[in-house]
Each structure stands twice: as structure tokens, then as C-alpha cells.
């Protein structure tokens, strides 16, 4: 409980640089030289779209803040506003200012205090939607989460304090100009109290076969555990029906790297099914990355944690289901991630390899974004190398 609050409320300290590219370091960092930008203190949760046509650029959607949330409220997460960066190679990035916000963001919290996303927002996923029944021309749809001004007490985690912005729901926005400007489409998945006190960090699995539904994989927190849930949509994301629990941590072993639960996650095609890299939370509050697999390419089957060769935890030398496959400050992650790793995002590469984009934090520097590469598509700890 104490470790949860410490992790939740830790400072998003300024970084001394606003450009990436240091060997073994971040590829996108806070804009500390411009305190008026929305991401002056931290950047996190990369959502990376490779070019869909020749001549197009790579795009990275991310969230960040300048040290506080909307109206100066305390920021206990690195969320707040959504931004965009572009690249010719997916490694060297240039931030792109949005036109609808005066702080450089492409999407921000609502100005209406009664709205569900009035305190802070964060990008969850961005998908390309081709013309169809509900779409006249190709659009980008952003699934994002937002926190409301409704206060919630955290007495169940050892504190009498109340937090504002932690009651989070999932919504959509659309863009018809390549991600420069966005129009909100409203909330699409509300909180279910049987799951937890929020519904957030959505990822979308697009169907490989006509007639199959969109699938949303998100997570909730019930005051003790993070757990992953699912929903499906048969109308291209306009309405969603919950499908229940997808994955949870190892509740039987307090030494497990995911004993306190599973949070953010990413899915990508792998070995005739889907690979999930997820953020596992240990009893101490430490975050590591683990892996699971679904043998259905549309995610319509159970997810099973993988037993990955070469993985062990700090407290035990036997292998655990799921991993961890990557840990803060260890191996390819580099020392700049020694405090936090999380928000993974997989991109399939030609030849069967993967890029894994992620957030890291070390020392007194703010959350920044990095990338690893597995040339073979293997996911064991020694398969990854830094591209920066």
C-alpha cells in the first residue's frame, strides 16, 4: 500500500535536455527548455504508427505534462495532454505543435468542469479507420482516457487523502488531417465498479477477418490490484460491450514480479497469434515487463503467460510465468531507466523483428521515451538491443 502511494505521487522532475539520441538513452524527452509547452516535465506512453504510404513519416502519439494537470491540479501521473512527434526512421523524432491548444498539445482536457475528461487525459491507442459504414473517408481514431473532477478517497491503500483526476473513463477522438487536429467523439466506455475505480489505457485489436469485432483491451484498479479486461465492438468502435477479465497477476506468489497486478500492455502479431508485452507490478511497487500469448490473431481466445528462457526475479532464481523479460536499469534498458519502465508499444518490423517503444525514468529526470529492437522477434532478455 505504501509503495503504491509512493509510486503514484512521485515527482515528474524536469529533464535537462529536450532532444533524444544519446547512446543507450531516450529518443524523446521533455521540452524543459520551453516551460510553456504541455510536455515540459515528462513524456510517456508512446503510440507509434509506421508510414502507411511511401513518403509518409513515422508518427508517435504520446502524453505528458508540465508539472501539473489542468487548472494547476496536482499531477500524480505523467498524463495531462496528448502530443505528436514525427520521424523519418522511427528513431530520431521532431515534435509537432497542435493547432487547437496553446501549449503545443494536439488534444487536451475539457474546459467544462462537469465533463468526464476535465482534469487530465492520455492517449491509449491510435488506429487508421478506412472508409466504411460509419466513415466516409480514411480517418485516424484516437482512443484516450480522461480523469474527471470527481474526488476519490484512497483509504483502502493506507491514506486518508482524496485524489482528483483518478476516476478515469475511455473516449474517442477523430482526425481527418493526419493527426494535426482532433475532434472529440465522446466517452465510449464508462467505469464498472465491479472492475475497479477507473477504466483506462485502452489498446485496440483490429480484426483480421470481415465480420469479426474490434477488441479493446484496457485495465482497471480496485484499490489493491491492477487487472486487464476486454470489450468488443461490432460497429467500428461506436459502441462497446464488456467481455470480462483478460489477464491478472500471480495472486499465489508474493514474490512474483506481477503479484500486485498487470497494467499497461501492447499486442502485436506473432507466431500465428498475438503477443502481449505487459507491465507487471510487484508487491514492492516495482514495474517490470512480462509476456503473454493468444493463439487467435484477433484475440478471440484466452491469453496465457509465457515461460521465457533466461528470466528471473530479484527474489527467486526459478523461472516465472510471464517473465520478467525486461527490468528497470538492466541490460538493454540502460541506466536511465533505473527507476521506472512501462507503457510498452510493439511495432512489427520487416523480417520478423520487433521494435519495442516504452517509457523510462531514472534519478531526478522526468519520464522519457526509449526504443529497443529484437532482430529475430525473440523476446528473451538477451534478445533486445537499444537503437539510441
KEKE-3310 file (N, C-alpha, C; in steps of 0.2 Angstrom, whole numbers, plus 5000, padded with zeros to 4 digits):
npx = (5004:5009:5020:5013:5007:5018:5024:5014:5013:5025:5037:5037:5050:5060:5069:5086:5087:5080:5080:5082:5093:5105:5117:5111:5101:5086:5074:5064:5061:5057:5052:5061:5067:5057:5046:5032:5027:5016:5022:5033:5039:5037:5036:5027:5020:5021:5013:5015:5015:5019:5024:5011:5010:5021:5033:5027:5028:5035:5024:5022:5012:5009:5008:5009:5015:5017:5021:5010:4992:4977:4971:4980:4980:4987:4998:4999:5002:5010:5002:4991:4990:4989:5001:5011:5024:5035:5044:5058:5063:5059:5067:5074:5066:5055:5045:5028:5018:5002:4986:4975:4977:4985:4997:5005:5000:4991:4978:4968:4962:4945:4937:4926:4920:4912:4913:4919:4932:4939:4951:4963:4970:4975:4983:4978:4977:4980:4972:4971:4957:4948:4937:4920:4905:4902:4911:4916:4928:4946:4951:4959:4957:4958:4959:4957:4960:4952:4952:4941:4934:4929:4931:4941:4943:4957:4958:4958:4971:4980:4979:4972:4969:4961:4960:4960:4955:4957:4947:4944:4939:4935:4937:4934:4942:4943:4953:4955:4965:4978:4982:4984:4974:4960:4944:4934:4924:4916:4913:4916:4917:4912:4915:4916:4911:4913:4924:4934:4941:4943:4942:4954:4968:4967:4970:4968:4963:4962:4951:4956:4948:4933:4918:4922:4924:4930:4942:4944:4957:4960:4964:4960:4959:4957:4960:4968:4973:4979:4971:4968:4956:4943:4933:4921:4917:4905:4903:4913:4919:4910:4900:4902:4904:4907:4918:4924:4936:4953:4967:4977:4988:5000:4992:4996:5009:5019:5031:5031:5034:5023:5014:5006:4998:4993:4996:4998:4999:5004:5000:5004:5005:5011:5019:5008:4998:4994:5006:5008:5015:5017:5015:5020:5017:5026:5025:5032:5030:5038:5040:5040:5043:5033:5027:5014:5003:4991:4983:4974:4973:4965:4962:4952:4952:4959:4971:4988:5001:5018:5032:5047:5064:5078:5073:5072:5067:5071:5070:5070:5077:5071:5061:5048:5031:5027:5038:5050:5053:5060:5068:5069:5083:5092:5102:5099:5090:5096:5104:5097:5084:5082:5073:5060:5051:5039:5023:5023:5025:5023:5030:5029:5042:5050:5055:5053:5056:5055:5051:5052:5044:5044:5042:5053:5062:5074:5084:5083:5077:5064:5050:5054:5055:5060:5068:5069:5076:5072:5080:5077:5064:5063:5059:5066:5077:5090:5088:5086:5091:5097:5092:5096)
npy = (4994:5006:5008:5009:5021:5029:5027:5032:5046:5051:5063:5071:5075:5088:5086:5089:5090:5092:5084:5068:5054:5051:5038:5023:5029:5040:5043:5052:5066:5077:5094:5104:5116:5124:5130:5133:5123:5109:5097:5099:5094:5080:5065:5052:5035:5030:5029:5022:5024:5017:5022:5022:5024:5027:5039:5045:5050:5042:5042:5047:5046:5053:5056:5069:5081:5098:5098:5099:5096:5100:5117:5118:5108:5094:5083:5067:5057:5054:5059:5071:5080:5077:5073:5075:5068:5067:5057:5051:5039:5032:5033:5045:5060:5073:5085:5090:5104:5106:5113:5117:5119:5130:5126:5118:5105:5092:5088:5091:5092:5094:5110:5111:5109:5099:5089:5072:5071:5082:5085:5078:5070:5056:5048:5032:5023:5023:5022:5018:5021:5014:5020:5016:5009:5019:5028:5041:5044:5040:5040:5045:5037:5041:5032:5037:5040:5049:5059:5064:5078:5072:5068:5055:5044:5037:5028:5014:5011:5015:5028:5044:5054:5062:5060:5069:5067:5054:5046:5038:5037:5030:5037:5043:5051:5060:5062:5070:5075:5069:5069:5081:5090:5087:5080:5078:5063:5059:5050:5032:5020:5017:5018:5003:4998:4985:4981:4990:5007:5014:5015:5012:5017:5011:4998:4994:4980:4976:4968:4953:4947:4949:4954:4950:4957:4973:4974:4979:4981:4984:4992:4991:4997:4991:4996:4988:4979:4978:4974:4967:4969:4966:4972:4972:4977:4979:4989:4997:5003:5012:5008:4998:4982:4975:4961:4954:4948:4948:4946:4943:4947:4936:4929:4920:4920:4930:4934:4936:4944:4951:4952:4961:4965:4968:4981:4993:4988:4980:4974:4963:4955:4938:4923:4916:4921:4932:4942:4948:4961:4966:4977:4972:4973:4972:4967:4976:4987:4989:4990:4979:4971:4959:4944:4938:4926:4924:4913:4916:4926:4937:4939:4932:4922:4913:4922:4917:4917:4918:4906:4912:4909:4912:4922:4929:4934:4947:4941:4927:4913:4904:4901:4912:4912:4922:4931:4941:4949:4961:4973:4987:4998:4987:4978:4980:4990:5000:5012:5024:5021:5016:5019:5018:5008:5006:5007:4999:4998:4989:4987:4978:4973:4973:4956:4949:4955:4965:4982:4989:5001:5012:5019:5027:5030:5038:5042:5060:5064:5068:5057:5049:5043:5028:5016:4999:4985:4969:4959:4946:4943:4936:4936:4935:4941:4944:4946:4959:4975:4992:5005:5018)
npz = (5000:5004:4996:4984:4985:4985:4973:4965:4968:4965:4960:4944:4938:4930:4915:4909:4896:4879:4868:4860:4857:4863:4866:4871:4877:4879:4866:4865:4874:4888:4885:4892:4890:4886:4895:4894:4886:4885:4888:4896:4908:4907:4897:4890:4887:4872:4857:4842:4825:4810:4793:4782:4768:4754:4757:4767:4785:4800:4815:4831:4845:4861:4879:4891:4903:4911:4924:4931:4931:4922:4926:4936:4945:4955:4949:4949:4940:4924:4914:4906:4894:4876:4864:4848:4838:4824:4812:4801:4802:4813:4824:4827:4832:4829:4837:4834:4834:4840:4834:4841:4854:4865:4871:4863:4863:4855:4859:4872:4890:4894:4895:4902:4918:4922:4914:4909:4906:4912:4920:4917:4903:4892:4879:4873:4862:4844:4829:4811:4802:4789:4775:4777:4784:4794:4791:4780:4774:4775:4791:4807:4822:4839:4854:4870:4887:4901:4916:4928:4938:4949:4966:4974:4987:4995:5006:5006:5003:5013:5016:5020:5011:4997:4980:4965:4948:4946:4943:4930:4913:4896:4880:4863:4849:4833:4818:4803:4796:4796:4810:4815:4820:4831:4834:4847:4851:4861:4877:4877:4885:4900:4918:4927:4942:4948:4942:4946:4951:4940:4922:4909:4899:4885:4873:4855:4846:4830:4818:4809:4800:4790:4798:4811:4827:4833:4846:4862:4874:4891:4907:4924:4941:4958:4970:4976:4967:4950:4935:4919:4907:4895:4880:4866:4850:4837:4828:4822:4833:4839:4849:4864:4871:4886:4889:4900:4912:4906:4909:4924:4938:4946:4959:4969:4973:4982:4979:4966:4950:4945:4956:4962:4951:4934:4922:4910:4892:4877:4861:4847:4831:4830:4828:4822:4830:4843:4852:4868:4877:4893:4907:4923:4940:4955:4972:4980:4972:4961:4944:4930:4914:4906:4897:4887:4877:4864:4855:4844:4831:4831:4844:4850:4860:4875:4885:4888:4900:4895:4897:4898:4892:4902:4911:4927:4944:4956:4969:4968:4959:4951:4936:4931:4926:4912:4914:4922:4907:4904:4914:4925:4922:4919:4908:4891:4893:4900:4911:4912:4914:4927:4938:4933:4921:4908:4900:4887:4869:4854:4838:4823:4813:4796:4791:4803:4815:4830:4836:4851:4859:4874:4890:4901:4917:4927:4942:4945:4934:4922:4916:4901:4883:4876:4865:4860:4851:4844:4833:4829:4833:4844:4862:4874:4888:4883:4870:4866:4860:4862:4852:4852)
capx = (5000:5014:5024:5009:5006:5025:5025:5008:5014:5032:5038:5039:5055:5062:5075:5090:5088:5074:5081:5085:5098:5111:5118:5108:5096:5079:5073:5060:5062:5053:5054:5062:5069:5051:5041:5026:5024:5012:5027:5040:5041:5038:5033:5026:5016:5022:5009:5019:5012:5024:5021:5006:5011:5028:5034:5024:5033:5033:5021:5022:5007:5011:5005:5014:5013:5022:5022:5003:4987:4973:4969:4986:4979:4992:4999:5002:5004:5013:4997:4989:4988:4992:5006:5013:5030:5036:5051:5059:5066:5056:5072:5075:5059:5053:5039:5024:5013:4995:4984:4969:4979:4991:5004:5009:4997:4986:4972:4969:4957:4939:4936:4920:4922:4907:4915:4922:4939:4941:4957:4969:4969:4981:4982:4978:4979:4978:4971:4968:4950:4946:4930:4915:4898:4902:4917:4916:4935:4950:4951:4963:4954:4962:4956:4960:4956:4952:4950:4936:4935:4926:4936:4940:4947:4962:4959:4960:4978:4984:4979:4965:4969:4957:4963:4955:4958:4959:4941:4945:4935:4938:4933:4937:4943:4945:4956:4955:4971:4984:4983:4986:4969:4956:4938:4931:4918:4913:4915:4913:4917:4912:4918:4912:4914:4915:4931:4938:4939:4943:4944:4959:4974:4964:4973:4963:4965:4958:4950:4959:4943:4927:4913:4924:4923:4935:4943:4948:4960:4961:4965:4957:4962:4952:4962:4973:4976:4978:4969:4966:4949:4941:4927:4921:4913:4903:4901:4919:4921:4905:4898:4906:4901:4912:4919:4926:4943:4958:4973:4979:4994:5000:4990:4998:5016:5020:5037:5031:5035:5017:5009:5001:4994:4995:4993:4998:5001:5004:4999:5006:5005:5017:5019:5001:4994:4996:5010:5006:5020:5013:5018:5019:5018:5027:5022:5036:5028:5042:5037:5044:5039:5032:5024:5008:5001:4985:4984:4970:4976:4960:4962:4946:4954:4962:4978:4992:5008:5024:5038:5053:5070:5083:5070:5071:5066:5076:5070:5070:5081:5067:5058:5041:5026:5026:5044:5050:5058:5064:5068:5072:5090:5095:5103:5097:5086:5101:5104:5092:5078:5083:5068:5053:5050:5032:5019:5026:5021:5026:5029:5032:5047:5051:5060:5050:5059:5051:5053:5048:5044:5042:5044:5058:5064:5080:5086:5079:5075:5057:5049:5056:5053:5065:5066:5073:5075:5074:5080:5074:5057:5063:5058:5070:5080:5096:5087:5085:5096:5095:5093:5098)
capy = (5000:5012:5008:5011:5029:5032:5027:5036:5053:5053:5069:5071:5080:5091:5084:5094:5090:5091:5080:5062:5051:5049:5031:5019:5034:5041:5045:5058:5069:5083:5100:5108:5122:5128:5128:5134:5118:5105:5092:5102:5090:5072:5062:5044:5031:5031:5025:5023:5022:5017:5025:5018:5025:5029:5046:5047:5049:5039:5046:5045:5050:5052:5061:5072:5087:5102:5098:5099:5095:5106:5121:5118:5102:5090:5078:5061:5053:5058:5061:5078:5082:5072:5077:5071:5069:5063:5054:5048:5032:5029:5034:5052:5062:5080:5087:5094:5108:5105:5120:5118:5120:5135:5124:5113:5099:5091:5086:5092:5091:5098:5116:5110:5105:5093:5083:5066:5072:5089:5086:5076:5065:5052:5044:5025:5020:5027:5017:5020:5018:5015:5021:5011:5011:5024:5033:5042:5044:5037:5044:5042:5037:5040:5030:5040:5040:5055:5059:5069:5081:5068:5065:5048:5043:5031:5025:5007:5010:5017:5036:5047:5059:5061:5062:5072:5065:5047:5042:5038:5033:5029:5040:5043:5057:5058:5067:5069:5079:5066:5069:5088:5092:5081:5082:5073:5060:5057:5044:5026:5015:5020:5014:4997:4997:4978:4980:4995:5014:5018:5011:5017:5014:5006:4996:4991:4975:4977:4961:4951:4944:4953:4951:4950:4963:4977:4972:4984:4978:4990:4989:4994:4996:4991:4998:4983:4975:4980:4969:4968:4967:4967:4974:4971:4982:4977:4995:5001:5007:5017:5006:4993:4978:4971:4954:4951:4948:4945:4944:4946:4945:4930:4931:4915:4920:4937:4936:4936:4951:4954:4950:4967:4966:4970:4987:4994:4982:4981:4967:4963:4948:4935:4916:4915:4923:4938:4943:4954:4963:4969:4980:4969:4977:4968:4969:4982:4993:4989:4988:4976:4969:4952:4942:4933:4925:4922:4909:4918:4933:4943:4940:4929:4916:4915:4924:4913:4920:4914:4905:4914:4907:4917:4927:4928:4940:4949:4937:4920:4911:4900:4905:4913:4913:4929:4934:4947:4949:4967:4976:4994:4999:4981:4976:4985:4996:5006:5015:5029:5018:5013:5020:5015:5006:5004:5009:4997:4998:4985:4988:4973:4976:4968:4951:4946:4958:4970:4987:4990:5008:5012:5025:5025:5036:5037:5048:5065:5066:5066:5052:5050:5038:5025:5010:4993:4981:4962:4957:4939:4943:4933:4941:4934:4947:4945:4947:4966:4980:4999:5009:5025)
capz = (5000:5005:4989:4978:4985:4984:4965:4962:4969:4964:4956:4937:4938:4924:4912:4907:4889:4876:4862:4861:4853:4867:4866:4876:4881:4877:4859:4865:4881:4890:4882:4898:4888:4885:4901:4892:4882:4889:4890:4899:4913:4906:4891:4891:4883:4865:4852:4836:4818:4804:4787:4778:4761:4753:4758:4774:4791:4806:4819:4838:4849:4867:4883:4895:4907:4913:4931:4934:4927:4920:4931:4941:4949:4957:4944:4952:4934:4919:4910:4906:4887:4871:4859:4842:4835:4818:4811:4795:4803:4819:4830:4828:4832:4830:4840:4830:4838:4838:4832:4845:4861:4865:4874:4859:4863:4849:4862:4879:4894:4893:4899:4906:4924:4923:4909:4912:4905:4913:4924:4913:4898:4890:4873:4874:4855:4838:4823:4805:4800:4782:4773:4778:4785:4798:4790:4773:4771:4780:4797:4812:4828:4845:4860:4875:4894:4904:4923:4930:4944:4955:4970:4976:4993:4995:5012:5006:5001:5018:5016:5021:5006:4991:4973:4959:4941:4946:4941:4923:4908:4890:4875:4856:4845:4827:4814:4796:4793:4798:4817:4817:4824:4833:4837:4852:4849:4867:4880:4874:4890:4907:4924:4930:4949:4949:4940:4949:4952:4934:4916:4906:4895:4880:4866:4851:4841:4824:4816:4803:4796:4790:4802:4817:4831:4836:4853:4867:4880:4895:4913:4930:4948:4963:4977:4978:4961:4943:4931:4912:4905:4887:4877:4859:4846:4830:4824:4821:4839:4841:4855:4866:4876:4890:4889:4906:4913:4901:4912:4930:4941:4950:4966:4974:4975:4984:4976:4958:4948:4944:4961:4963:4945:4927:4920:4903:4888:4870:4857:4840:4828:4832:4828:4820:4835:4846:4858:4873:4882:4898:4913:4929:4946:4961:4979:4982:4968:4956:4937:4925:4908:4905:4891:4886:4870:4862:4848:4839:4828:4833:4851:4852:4864:4881:4885:4893:4901:4893:4901:4893:4895:4904:4915:4934:4948:4961:4975:4966:4954:4946:4931:4932:4920:4910:4914:4918:4901:4904:4920:4925:4923:4917:4901:4885:4896:4901:4917:4913:4916:4934:4942:4930:4914:4907:4894:4881:4862:4849:4831:4819:4808:4791:4793:4809:4821:4834:4840:4857:4862:4881:4894:4907:4921:4931:4945:4946:4927:4920:4911:4894:4879:4873:4860:4859:4845:4843:4826:4827:4835:4851:4867:4880:4890:4879:4863:4864:4860:4861:4845:4853)
cpx = (5004:5018:5019:5008:5013:5026:5020:5010:5021:5033:5040:5044:5057:5068:5079:5090:5081:5075:5084:5091:5105:5111:5115:5103:5090:5080:5068:5060:5058:5056:5056:5065:5063:5046:5034:5023:5021:5017:5033:5043:5042:5034:5033:5021:5016:5017:5012:5016:5017:5020:5017:5007:5018:5028:5031:5029:5030:5029:5021:5017:5009:5007:5011:5011:5019:5023:5015:4998:4983:4971:4974:4985:4986:4992:5003:5003:5007:5009:4995:4986:4992:4996:5007:5020:5031:5043:5052:5061:5063:5061:5073:5069:5060:5046:5035:5019:5006:4992:4978:4971:4985:4997:5007:5005:4992:4979:4973:4962:4951:4939:4930:4921:4918:4909:4919:4930:4942:4948:4963:4967:4976:4979:4983:4981:4977:4977:4969:4962:4948:4939:4926:4909:4897:4907:4917:4923:4939:4951:4956:4958:4958:4957:4960:4957:4957:4950:4946:4938:4932:4931:4935:4945:4951:4963:4961:4967:4982:4984:4972:4964:4964:4961:4958:4959:4959:4953:4941:4941:4938:4934:4937:4937:4945:4949:4956:4961:4978:4986:4985:4980:4964:4949:4935:4925:4914:4916:4912:4914:4917:4915:4913:4915:4915:4922:4936:4936:4940:4943:4948:4964:4972:4969:4968:4966:4960:4957:4954:4954:4937:4922:4915:4924:4930:4936:4947:4950:4962:4962:4961:4961:4957:4954:4968:4977:4975:4976:4967:4960:4948:4934:4927:4916:4911:4901:4907:4920:4916:4902:4902:4903:4907:4912:4922:4934:4947:4964:4974:4985:4994:4999:4992:5005:5018:5027:5037:5031:5029:5011:5004:4997:4997:4992:4994:5001:5000:5003:5001:5006:5012:5016:5012:4996:4995:5000:5008:5013:5017:5018:5016:5021:5020:5024:5026:5034:5033:5039:5042:5040:5039:5028:5019:5007:4994:4985:4979:4972:4971:4959:4956:4948:4958:4969:4982:4999:5013:5029:5044:5059:5074:5080:5070:5070:5072:5076:5070:5073:5077:5063:5050:5037:5026:5033:5047:5055:5062:5063:5071:5080:5095:5096:5102:5093:5090:5100:5099:5085:5077:5077:5061:5054:5042:5030:5022:5022:5026:5025:5033:5036:5048:5056:5058:5053:5053:5055:5049:5049:5042:5044:5049:5059:5069:5082:5081:5076:5068:5057:5051:5054:5059:5063:5071:5071:5077:5074:5077:5067:5057:5062:5062:5074:5086:5095:5086:5091:5094:5096:5095:5105)
cpy = (5006:5013:5010:5019:5032:5033:5032:5044:5055:5059:5067:5076:5082:5087:5089:5095:5090:5087:5073:5060:5050:5041:5028:5024:5035:5044:5051:5060:5075:5089:5105:5115:5127:5127:5129:5128:5113:5099:5094:5098:5082:5071:5055:5041:5032:5026:5027:5020:5022:5020:5020:5019:5028:5037:5049:5046:5044:5044:5043:5049:5048:5057:5064:5078:5092:5103:5099:5098:5101:5110:5121:5112:5098:5084:5072:5055:5057:5060:5068:5080:5077:5076:5072:5073:5065:5062:5051:5041:5029:5030:5041:5056:5070:5081:5091:5097:5107:5112:5121:5119:5125:5133:5118:5106:5098:5089:5087:5091:5096:5104:5116:5106:5099:5088:5078:5067:5079:5090:5084:5070:5061:5048:5036:5021:5024:5022:5021:5017:5019:5017:5015:5013:5018:5030:5034:5042:5042:5042:5041:5043:5036:5038:5033:5039:5047:5055:5065:5073:5078:5066:5058:5047:5037:5028:5018:5006:5014:5025:5038:5053:5057:5064:5064:5070:5058:5043:5043:5034:5033:5033:5040:5050:5055:5064:5065:5072:5076:5067:5076:5091:5086:5084:5076:5070:5057:5051:5037:5020:5018:5016:5009:4996:4990:4977:4984:5002:5018:5012:5015:5013:5009:5005:4993:4985:4975:4970:4960:4948:4948:4950:4950:4957:4967:4974:4977:4980:4984:4987:4994:4993:4996:4993:4994:4980:4979:4974:4971:4965:4969:4969:4973:4976:4979:4982:4999:5005:5012:5015:4999:4989:4974:4964:4950:4951:4945:4942:4947:4944:4938:4931:4926:4916:4928:4939:4937:4943:4955:4952:4955:4968:4967:4976:4988:4988:4984:4974:4968:4956:4945:4927:4914:4916:4930:4938:4949:4955:4968:4972:4976:4973:4972:4971:4975:4988:4994:4987:4985:4974:4962:4951:4937:4932:4922:4919:4911:4925:4939:4943:4937:4922:4918:4917:4920:4916:4915:4912:4906:4912:4913:4923:4924:4934:4941:4944:4930:4918:4906:4904:4906:4913:4920:4933:4935:4946:4955:4970:4983:4994:4992:4980:4981:4991:5002:5009:5021:5027:5015:5014:5017:5013:5004:5006:5006:4997:4994:4987:4982:4976:4970:4962:4947:4949:4962:4976:4988:4997:5008:5018:5022:5031:5034:5043:5053:5068:5064:5060:5053:5043:5035:5019:5005:4989:4974:4960:4951:4939:4939:4938:4940:4940:4949:4946:4954:4970:4987:5001:5016:5026)
cpz = (5000:4998:4984:4979:4983:4976:4962:4962:4968:4959:4949:4936:4931:4922:4910:4900:4886:4869:4864:4857:4857:4867:4872:4880:4877:4869:4859:4873:4882:4887:4888:4896:4886:4890:4899:4888:4887:4892:4893:4905:4912:4900:4892:4886:4876:4862:4845:4830:4813:4798:4784:4771:4760:4753:4764:4779:4796:4811:4826:4842:4856:4872:4888:4899:4908:4920:4935:4929:4925:4927:4937:4946:4950:4952:4947:4946:4929:4913:4910:4899:4882:4866:4853:4840:4829:4817:4804:4796:4810:4825:4832:4827:4832:4832:4835:4834:4835:4837:4837:4852:4860:4868:4870:4858:4857:4852:4869:4883:4892:4897:4903:4912:4925:4918:4912:4911:4906:4917:4920:4908:4896:4884:4875:4867:4850:4832:4817:4803:4793:4781:4774:4780:4789:4797:4782:4770:4777:4785:4802:4818:4834:4851:4866:4882:4897:4911:4924:4936:4950:4959:4972:4982:4992:5002:5012:5004:5007:5018:5016:5015:5001:4985:4968:4953:4941:4944:4933:4919:4901:4885:4868:4854:4838:4823:4807:4792:4795:4805:4819:4822:4825:4835:4841:4850:4855:4871:4877:4879:4897:4912:4926:4937:4951:4947:4944:4949:4945:4928:4911:4902:4890:4875:4862:4847:4835:4821:4809:4798:4796:4794:4809:4821:4832:4843:4856:4873:4884:4902:4918:4936:4953:4970:4979:4972:4955:4939:4924:4910:4897:4886:4870:4856:4839:4826:4823:4827:4842:4848:4857:4871:4880:4889:4895:4907:4908:4904:4919:4933:4944:4957:4971:4976:4976:4981:4969:4956:4946:4949:4962:4956:4939:4925:4912:4899:4881:4866:4850:4837:4829:4832:4827:4826:4837:4852:4862:4877:4887:4904:4920:4935:4952:4967:4981:4978:4962:4949:4933:4919:4907:4899:4891:4879:4870:4855:4843:4837:4829:4840:4854:4855:4870:4880:4890:4893:4898:4898:4897:4896:4897:4909:4923:4938:4953:4967:4974:4960:4949:4941:4933:4926:4919:4910:4921:4912:4901:4911:4920:4926:4921:4910:4896:4888:4898:4908:4918:4914:4923:4939:4940:4923:4914:4900:4888:4875:4857:4842:4827:4814:4802:4793:4799:4815:4824:4836:4846:4860:4869:4884:4900:4911:4926:4935:4946:4939:4926:4916:4904:4890:4876:4868:4860:4853:4846:4836:4824:4829:4842:4856:4874:4881:4885:4872:4861:4864:4859:4854:4846:4855)
residu = (UNK:UNK:UNK:UNK:UNK:UNK:UNK:UNK:UNK:UNK:UNK:UNK:UNK:UNK:UNK:UNK:UNK:UNK:UNK:UNK:UNK:UNK:UNK:UNK:UNK:UNK:UNK:UNK:UNK:UNK:UNK:UNK:UNK:UNK:UNK:UNK:UNK:UNK:UNK:UNK:UNK:UNK:UNK:UNK:UNK:UNK:UNK:UNK:UNK:UNK:UNK:UNK:UNK:UNK:UNK:UNK:UNK:UNK:UNK:UNK:UNK:UNK:UNK:UNK:UNK:UNK:UNK:UNK:UNK:UNK:UNK:UNK:UNK:UNK:UNK:UNK:UNK:UNK:UNK:UNK:UNK:UNK:UNK:UNK:UNK:UNK:UNK:UNK:UNK:UNK:UNK:UNK:UNK:UNK:UNK:UNK:UNK:UNK:UNK:UNK:UNK:UNK:UNK:UNK:UNK:UNK:UNK:UNK:UNK:UNK:UNK:UNK:UNK:UNK:UNK:UNK:UNK:UNK:UNK:UNK:UNK:UNK:UNK:UNK:UNK:UNK:UNK:UNK:UNK:UNK:UNK:UNK:UNK:UNK:UNK:UNK:UNK:UNK:UNK:UNK:UNK:UNK:UNK:UNK:UNK:UNK:UNK:UNK:UNK:UNK:UNK:UNK:UNK:UNK:UNK:UNK:UNK:UNK:UNK:UNK:UNK:UNK:UNK:UNK:UNK:UNK:UNK:UNK:UNK:UNK:UNK:UNK:UNK:UNK:UNK:UNK:UNK:UNK:UNK:UNK:UNK:UNK:UNK:UNK:UNK:UNK:UNK:UNK:UNK:UNK:UNK:UNK:UNK:UNK:UNK:UNK:UNK:UNK:UNK:UNK:UNK:UNK:UNK:UNK:UNK:UNK:UNK:UNK:UNK:UNK:UNK:UNK:UNK:UNK:UNK:UNK:UNK:UNK:UNK:UNK:UNK:UNK:UNK:UNK:UNK:UNK:UNK:UNK:UNK:UNK:UNK:UNK:UNK:UNK:UNK:UNK:UNK:UNK:UNK:UNK:UNK:UNK:UNK:UNK:UNK:UNK:UNK:UNK:UNK:UNK:UNK:UNK:UNK:UNK:UNK:UNK:UNK:UNK:UNK:UNK:UNK:UNK:UNK:UNK:UNK:UNK:UNK:UNK:UNK:UNK:UNK:UNK:UNK:UNK:UNK:UNK:UNK:UNK:UNK:UNK:UNK:UNK:UNK:UNK:UNK:UNK:UNK:UNK:UNK:UNK:UNK:UNK:UNK:UNK:UNK:UNK:UNK:UNK:UNK:UNK:UNK:UNK:UNK:UNK:UNK:UNK:UNK:UNK:UNK:UNK:UNK:UNK:UNK:UNK:UNK:UNK:UNK:UNK:UNK:UNK:UNK:UNK:UNK:UNK:UNK:UNK:UNK:UNK:UNK:UNK:UNK:UNK:UNK:UNK:UNK:UNK:UNK:UNK:UNK:UNK:UNK:UNK:UNK:UNK:UNK:UNK:UNK:UNK:UNK:UNK:UNK:UNK:UNK:UNK:UNK:UNK:UNK:UNK:UNK:UNK:UNK:UNK:UNK:UNK:UNK:UNK:UNK:UNK:UNK:UNK:UNK:UNK:UNK:UNK:UNK:UNK:UNK:UNK:UNK:UNK:UNK:UNK:UNK:UNK:UNK:UNK:UNK:UNK)
# end
